């Protein structure tokens, strides 16, 4: 690129397609459509950033990750292109020299957002960057049918303040996913209605295509067939789940949800990660993460998480809506009130997300112990798969067709026939890396002997994250209780009084292994510890008892031959409960470990020293 670029290129005559990034959130939608240009030697892809979003964290790394030529904004607006594709408004898009197509970066257009420079604007923006429609919005007459009122902020992506520059549409193509958006667009900004193109939702289509792989995504998160995955989702802004509800929920989830019956994951909006900083977000979630919460990447794994989920506790963000649209039970832990008016108005009341707020059950503030778990279980057990069918239909009027429709639109704007090498296709959602729960917070364990021939032991484990009692009334049904502590605990003082000390890692780790040596070392160092446990696989562990016996516990695979994904530390705790009640010399050859509704067949074998 540049004045002298023709001297250095190796292929001439390519049509230029410029991807216009505002922030990480908008960039994810551009990455969805990037494969539509794969395999076409007639196209040169370029990428730039407007610099207009207050959320610039993560953008340089994301641009570099595309491995495409990155143009500084000043050069991008000086470079003629055949097509520019954006997934947001804002910045000086009117300066681009080429056809502009604008996609939504969420599930349609739902939120109200004041343009930077408006007196009631609640989101900071670059004051030197002219925002579309900012100058002519004040002169635009208010209409009775507009979704923008005289006092409420305009609806982002549908109002003239965002869509017009000097009274004319910014975009040659305003991409919508459903006719209901066209109806609201026509009412709010009739000047832009001729640019509308209903071309589906590529993000939703990728989710739909991934639904058959739900079990794989669950296993990637360490979720077994008898476990429930609860996903916590927060959009950005002070109205989201993170601001108030999530800090209250996290310790209650750890204290009420048994660790081997539930798995929790957090999906937070990219603007949270990059507005506050990934390090700060991880610090906020530190206690919950040490208790087993998995934090899901906002770039490439959040869709897999909602496909895998049994329940989503969310708010008015797109992720919660997508979850409902694919039939997942939803509890609203935070949601703007219908009574919000004027500058406090957050949602267009005619939008699908506002309709979700009226249709989905609200999570009540938990009262007595067990109330939170009861609400989650009720939402799952009473959920009808078609509960949100009407809302799902509003997500896209052409589900599964966005790739074909968008490629046709883009190539029409480029003035090129579509590639003849095959149908337009989107990338499948990748299978995330395996991420089992590894709890470094102390774990309070209750055990109960259910039978002696064979040995059957019920185990209930809860991570300790705060002052809440992690066992509550369940202790009344237990034969014994003990504390298991990970060697990497933040509080090494807990190791001195731990009944069971646990470590996770490969058996050939030369720093601390092998397991026989480590377990002997731990028992020698901590005289009150009864069992030392080295978890060296997803279904197995090596255990040394206080009497010196070294055994391997191994869970048998399920009926389908797949590995049991329950944390093997639970099997060690079952063995501890058995030895406490039956005597240190009564080592069984098999254990049936019961966690909730699941029965795990665990062999107890002599381990070589």
N, C-alpha and C positions, 0 to 999 in steps of 0.2 A: 504494500500500500504506500501511497505517497506520490509526489510529483515524478519521481524517477523509477517508479515500480516496474514499468514495462521492460526495463533492461534486465530485470532479475527473475522474472517469472519463467516457469517451465511449461505452462499451459495457458494459451491465450483464448480470448473470446468467451470466458466463463461469465454467467450471470451471477451477480453478487447478491447474497442473502445475508442481511445483517440482523443478528439476534441482539435485541436491546434489553439489557438487564437493569433492573432497578435495585433489587436486593435479592437475598438468597431465596426468599419465598417465591417471588415472581420467576426467578431463574429455574426453579424446579419444573414449572409448567413448560418452559422453553425446552428443557431437556426431554420432556415427554415427546415433543414433536420433532426433535432432531433427527430420529431415524427415518423420517419421511423423505429426506434428501440423500439417504445412503445409496451408494452405487451409481450416482449420477455424475459423470465427468463434466457435465455442462454447467455445474454449479460450484461456486466458491463460497464457503461459509465464513463469516466474520462475526466477531462479538465485541460489544462495547458496554459500558455502564454509564447511565445518565448522571450519576453522582447526586441525584436529587433526593434520594431516600435518606432518612436519618439512620437507617439500619444498614450501614456499610460493612459491618463485621462479616467476615467469611467470604465476601465477594471476590477479593483478589485470588484467594485459593480456589474458589469455584471456577473463575474464569481461566485460571491456569490449568485446571483439571479438564477443561474441554479440549485442550490441545489444539485450539483454533487460533488464528491471528487475532490478537486483542488490540483494538483501536482505542486510543484515548478519545474521550467524548469530543474534544475540539477537532480532532481529525475525522471522527465519524460523521459529524455534521457537515464536514467539508468534502466528503467523499460521495460521489454519486453511487447509489445502489439500485438494484432492480426491485428489491423487496426488503422491507424492514419488518421484523416480527417482534412485538412486545407483549408482555403479559401483565402490564400495568399502565396506568396513566400517571402523569406527573412529570416534572422536568420539561425540557424544551423540545418535545417531540415534533413540534411544528417546523423545526429547523432541519429535520432529516430530509435528505434529497432522494426520495423514492417512494413507491407505494408502501403504505403502512397498514399492517394487519394487527389487530389487538385482540388477544385472548383474555379470558378471565383467569386469574391465578388461584381461584377457589371454586366453590360449588356455585357458579353463577354470580349474581350481584345482589347482595343482601344488606350490607352495612352502610350506614351513613358516615361520611367523612368530609369534614370541611377542607376546602382547598387551602394550601399554605397562603398566608396573607390575609385571610378572612379574620375579622376581629374575634370570632368565636372558634377559630381553629384550635383543636385540642391536640393535634399532632405536630411537632416541630418539623419544619422543612427548610430547605435552603432558601433564604430570603432573596438571593440574587437570581434564582432560577424561576423564570416565568412559568406559571402553571396554566394548563389549558383552560381557557374561558375566564381567567381571573379578571381580566380587564372588562370583558363584555358582560359578565354575569350580572353585575349591578344594574346594567341597563336592560337586561332581559325581563320582559314582563312576566309576572306570576300568572299561572293558569290554574283553573280549577281542577284539571285532571293531572297536574304534575305531581310526581312523588316527592318533589322538593317543595317545602313550605317556606314561608317568609322567615320563620325563626329556626326551623330544624336544619341541620347540615344536609347537604345534598347526598343522594344515594351514589356511592362511588361506582363509576362505570356506566351509569344510566342518565346522569343529569348533565345539562348543558355546561355547567361549570367545569366538568371534566372532559366532555366530548368535543367541544367546539373551540376553534381559534378564530377570532374575528368573525364570528357568526357562521363559520363553515366547519364541517366535520374534519377532525384531525385525521381519521382513519379512512382508508379506501375500503377496508373490510372490518366491521365490528362483529367479532365471532361470538355467537350465542349458542347455548346448548338446548334451549327449549323455547317454544312460541310464547310461553308466559313471560319470558324476559323481553321478547319483542313487543308484547303488549305494553309492558311498563316503560320500555324505551320509547315507544311511539307516543305514549302519553306525556312523558317527561321531556323528551327532546325530539320532536318530529323531524327536525332538520337532519338528524343522524339516522333515522329509520331506513332510508334507502341503502345505507351501507351495511345493513345487518345481513349476516349469513348464519343460518342455523346449521352448525357443523358438529354438534355433539360435544362430549367432554372426554378428552383423551386420558385424563387421570382416572376417571370413573371406569372407562373401558379397560384400562390396565387392571384395575381392582376386580372387575367382573371376570376377566380372563384368568385371574389367579385364584378364584374361589375353589376350583377343584384341588388346589394344593394346600388347602387349609391345614390339614394334619401335618404336612411338612413344616409349615411355618410355626405351628405349635411346638413341634419337636425341636426346632431351632432355638426356641425360647425355653427349652427344658420342661415343657408342659406335657405331662402324660395323659392317657385317656381318661383317667378318673380325677383329673385336676381341673380347676376352673381358672381361666385367665381373666383378670380384671385390669382393664386399661384405663388409666387416668389421662384425660386430655384437656389441655388448656390452650385457648387462643391467647393472643396478646391483648393488652389493655387492662385497666384496673377492674373491668367488668368480667374478666375471665376467671377460671377456676383457681389459678395460681395465687391470685391476690389475697384471698381470704380463706376459701374453703379447703384448698389443698394442704396448707400447713396444719390444719386441724385434722384432716382425714388421714394423713400418712401414719401418725402414731396409732390411731384407732385401727387402721387396717392391719398393722403389724400385731396389735394386741388381740384382735378378734378373729383374724383369718388364720387357721392352722397352716403352718408353713408347707406341709406336704399335701394339702388339699387345695391350695390356691397359689397362684403366681400373680404378682402385680408388676405392671409396666407403666411407664410415664411417656406420653407423647406430647411434647411441648412445641408450640409454634416457633418457627425459626426466628421470628422477631424477639421472642423471649431469650433464646440462646444467644443471639448476636446483638440484642439491645442491651442486655445486662452483662453479657460475656459468658462463654461456656464454663470458665473456672468458677464464676460466681454461682451459676445455676447448679453446678455439681456440688458446690459448698452448701447451698440451700438444701439440697436433697441428700446430703451426706449420710445422715442417720438412717434414712429410709433405704439408701443404696446398700449400706452395711447390713441392713436387715433383709436384703434380698430383692429390693426393687431394681428392675432393669430400666435404664434410661435409653430410649429408642432414638436412633439417629433421625433428625428432622429432614434429612435429604433422601435417603434411599431405603428406609425400613419401616416407616410409619404405616404405610398401606398394608404391609404384611402383618403388622401388629393388629390392625382392626379386623383383618380377615380372620386372624387366629383367635380373636377375643370371644369370651363368653358374655362379657358385659363391658360397656364403656360408660364411665362416669365422666361427663363432659359439660360443655357449655354451648355458646352460640357460634363456635367456630365451624369451619368446613369439615374438619376431621370427624367431629361428632355426627354431623349430618350424613357424611358418607357411610359411617358405621350403621346408622339407622337405615339408610337406603339399601344396604346389602343384608338387612334382616337381623342385625345384632341388637340385643336388648340394650337400651340406653336409659341412664338416670342422669338428670340434669342437676349437677352440683352447684351451678351458677348460671344465671340467665338474666338478661336485662328485663326490667319490668315493663309490662304493657302500659303502665302509667307514666313512663318517661315521655316527656314532651319537650319541644323546643330544642335548645342546645344540648339537653341531656338525652335526646333521642339517639339510640344506637342502631336500631334495625328499621328497615322499611317494613311497616306492618303488613304489606302485601307480598312480602318475599317468602319463599319456601322455608328459610331458616326460622323466620318468625312463626310460621305454621308449626314447625317442629316444637317450638317452645310451648305452643298450646296443646300439642298432642302427647308429648313424652312426659312421664312421671318425674316429679321433682324429688331429689334426694332430701329427705328431712334431716335436720340437724340431729345426729345420733344422741340418744338419751342414755338409757341404762346400758350396761355391758351386753354385748350381743346384738344390739339394735342395728348396727351398721351391717353386720353379716346377714341379718334377717332381711334387710331391705334388698341387698344384692341378690340373695338366694330367691327372694320373691320375684324380683325383676326377671331372673333367668327362668324360673320354673313356670311362671304364668305367661311368658311371652308367646304371642302368636306370630309365626313367621311372616304373615302378611299384614302385621299391624301398621307398618309404615309404607304400604304398597303405593298409596297415592303420592306420598312424598318421594318415593323412589322413582315414580313415573315422571316427576318434575325435574329430576336430576338431569335427564337427557331424553329428548324425544326420539333419538336415533341411537339407542345403546348398541355398542359394538361397531358402529359405522364411522366413528370420528376420523380414523386414519384415512379412509377413502375420501371422505368429504373434505378434510383439511388439505390433503395433497392436491385434490382437484382445484380447491380454492387458491392455494399458493401458486400452483403452476399456471393457473389462469392469470394471476397478477404478474407473474414472471413473463407471460407471453410465450410459454413453452408448452409443447405437448408433454403429458405425463410420461415418465419412464416406462418403457415397454418390457422391463425385465421381470415383472410380477406385480401382485397386488400390493397396495400400501399396507404396511404393518408397523405396529408399535412394539417396542421391546417388552418381553415378559418381565414381570417383577423378579428380581434375583432372589435366590434362596439365601437368607442371612446366615452368618456364621453361627455355629452352635454356641449358645450362651446360657449355661445352666446357672442356677442360683448358687452362689457361694456366700454364705452368711458369715461375716466377721464380727457381727454383734453377738453378744452372749445369747444363748438359746435356752429357754426354760422348757423342760421336757417332762411330760406326764406319761407313765406307763401303767398298763393293767394286764394281768395274766388272764387270758381268755380260755386257755386249755393247756394240758400238759402232754397229750399224746395225739397229735404232735404238739410241740411247743408253739403256742399262739400268743402273741403279745400285741396289744393295741398301743399305738404311740401317737401322742399329740404334742407338736412342737410349736412354740411361739418365739419369735425374736423379741428381745428386750430393746426398746428404743426410747423409753422415758418412764415417767412415774406410773403410768397405767399398769394395772395388774395384768400380765400377759396370759394368765390362765383362768382367773375368775372362778366361776362356779364349777368349771370342769374338774377342778382339783378334788371335788367330793367323790368322783367316780374312779379316782386313780388309786392304785396300790402303792405307788412310789413316785417320787419326783426327783429330778436331778438337773444340774446345769451343765451344758456343753459349751465350751469356749474354743473359738478358733485361735490357733497359735498367733495369727496376725491381728488379734484384737487391738483396738485403740487403747484399751485399758489393761496393761499387763498385770495389774494387781488381781484381776479376775482369774488369771491362770493359777494363782496360788490356792484358790478355793474351788477350782473347777473339779467336777466329778469325771468329766470326759473332756479330753483335749483333742482337737481335730486339725488336720492339715489336708489341703488339696494340692495335688501335683503329680507329675509323672514319676514313676518309681525309680527311674535312673537319674534323677537330679543329683549331680555330683556335689552340690553344695550342702545338702542336708540328708540325702539318702544313703543307703537304701532304706526301705521302710522298717526292716528289722532293727537297724541301728538307731534310727530316729525314735522309734517307739520306746526302746530301752532307755535312751537318753532322756526322754520326756518323763517317764515314770521315775527315773532316778532324781531328776531335778525337782519334781513336784510330788511330794510324798502323799498328798491327799487325793491325788488323781487315781481313779480306779481303772480307766481305760484310756489308752492312747490310740488314736485312729488316723490312719493315712488313707485318704480317699484317692485312689490312683486310676479311676475309670468311672464312666457314667453309671455303672451298675455294680461296683465292687469297692472293697476297701480291705486294708490289712489292720488287724486289731491285736494289741497286746494287753493282756489282763494284768492286774496287780500281782497275781500269782506267777506271772512270767510266761503264760501260755500264749503262743503266737498263732493266730488263725486268720484265714481269709473268708470274708463274707461275700457271697456273689448271688445277686438276684437272677432268677431264671427268666428267660425272655417270655413275652406274651404269646398268646395263641397264634399271632401272626408272625412270630419269630423276631419281632423287634425288641430292642433293648429296653428294659425297665428304666425309666428316667427319674424315678424318685431318688432324692439325695441319699447316697449310701450311708451318710452319717445317721440317718434315721434308723437304719438296720443296726448300727452299732449301739444306738440308744436302746433299741429293743433288747439287744443282748445284755446290756447293762441292767435293764429292768428285770430280766429273767434271772441273772446271777444274784441280784439283791434279794429276790424273793425265794429262789430255789437253792441258793448256796453256791459258793464260788467254784465248787468242784463239779457242778451239774451242767457241764457244757453240752448242749444238744448238737446233733449232727444236722438238723434242719430247724429253721425258724419260719413260722408264718407270721409276717409282720403286717398288721392291719393299720392302715391310715385312712380314716374316713370310710368310704365304700370300697376301697381297694385292698386286695389281699395279695401280698408279695411272698412268693416262695423263695426263701433265701437259704442257700447251703452254707454250712459252717465246716470248713476244711482246715486241716493242719497246714500251716504255711512254713515253707523252708526258712531256716534261719540264715 
